[in-house]
């Protein structure tokens, strides 16, 4: 069961390797498919699919924590689900199970700004066909697809207040994460130092100034997303989408 072990000597991940490029192709094609199929996601079968995807996300995430425990790698410094993509996964599950659009408002931003960046520049040691490879890309891609599917299928649109909610959410979350990082010697949300792998943070200056640059960039990018996916006219939005 080397594919479920701790060593990655035989499963070393390389950015833009063949397996990574194939993942990117799958991601792009499914994303385009969701866009082209917008307006067709109606009926009980789609509700069953939503519940099935939510359960699959819970199952693979629970398996990931089992993998950490089995390989003596579960530590509070990195295993608590406090990374932006882990938070996005939790929001995705709650959204799929409850249908409350308050979760979709935040998820659209965190998925399109955070998970897509993780897919392009993975913080990953384990390559194909290791379990961690499948866990990483399945969860990150599914988070994006859930956000887009929910938006298109339920005709949800962002408002300027959505940007404000995101800003408030992040600025409540950041001091909490900073404190947890201090207690655990962790690096959640990369607030202690930059990741060792290539990322967009490399363009944002040295520590701690890149944190301010990162927040400014989030505001700019969230405004761009709002302009793209904003609510137009006087269309009404329900607080639930089914």
Residue pairs with C-beta under 8 A, 6 or more apart in sequence:
2 10
2 11
3 11
3 129
3 130
3 131
4 67
4 70
4 130
4 131
5 71
6 71
6 72
6 73
8 125
8 126
8 127
8 130
8 132
11 126
11 127
11 128
11 129
11 130
11 133
12 125
12 126
12 127
13 20
13 122
13 124
13 125
13 126
13 127
13 133
14 20
14 127
15 121
15 122
15 197
15 198
17 127
19 127
19 128
19 133
20 122
23 119
23 137
23 141
24 119
24 120
26 141
27 119
27 137
27 141
27 144
30 141
30 145
31 144
31 145
31 148
34 145
34 148
34 149
34 152
35 148
35 152
37 152
38 152
38 153
39 152
39 153
41 149
41 152
41 153
42 153
46 153
47 242
50 96
50 97
51 96
51 97
53 96
53 142
53 146
54 92
54 93
54 96
54 97
56 142
57 89
57 92
57 93
57 139
57 142
58 93
60 134
60 135
60 138
60 139
61 81
61 89
61 135
61 139
63 131
63 135
64 131
64 132
64 135
65 74
65 79
67 73
67 131
67 132
67 135
68 74
68 79
73 79
75 184
76 184
76 186
77 184
77 185
77 186
77 187
78 186
78 187
78 188
80 180
80 184
80 186
80 188
81 87
81 89
81 90
82 177
82 180
82 186
82 188
82 189
83 188
83 189
84 110
84 114
84 189
85 110
85 114
85 115
85 118
85 139
85 140
85 143
87 110
87 173
88 107
88 110
88 111
88 114
88 115
88 143
89 139
89 143
91 103
91 106
91 107
91 110
92 107
92 111
92 142
92 143
92 146
92 147
94 100
94 103
95 103
95 104
95 107
95 146
95 150
96 146
96 150
98 240
99 240
99 241
99 242
100 239
100 240
101 154
101 156
101 237
101 238
101 239
101 240
101 241
102 165
102 239
104 147
104 150
104 151
104 156
104 241
105 158
105 162
105 165
105 166
106 165
106 166
106 169
107 143
107 146
107 147
107 150
108 147
108 151
108 158
108 162
108 225
108 229
109 162
109 166
109 222
109 225
110 143
111 143
111 144
111 146
111 147
111 148
112 144
112 147
112 225
113 218
113 221
113 222
113 225
115 140
115 141
115 143
115 144
116 144
117 199
117 200
118 140
119 137
119 140
119 141
119 144
121 197
121 198
121 199
121 200
122 136
122 137
122 197
123 195
123 197
123 199
124 132
124 133
124 136
125 132
126 132
126 133
126 136
127 133
150 156
150 241
151 157
151 229
153 241
154 241
154 242
155 235
156 237
156 241
157 229
157 230
157 231
157 232
157 235
157 237
158 225
158 226
158 229
158 230
158 231
159 226
159 230
159 231
160 226
160 230
162 226
163 219
163 222
163 223
163 226
166 218
166 222
167 219
167 222
170 215
170 218
173 189
174 189
174 191
177 188
177 189
177 191
178 191
180 186
180 188
181 187
181 188
181 191
181 192
186 192
187 193
187 195
190 201
190 214
191 211
193 207
194 201
194 202
194 207
194 210
195 201
200 217
201 210
201 214
204 210
204 213
204 214
204 217
205 213
231 237
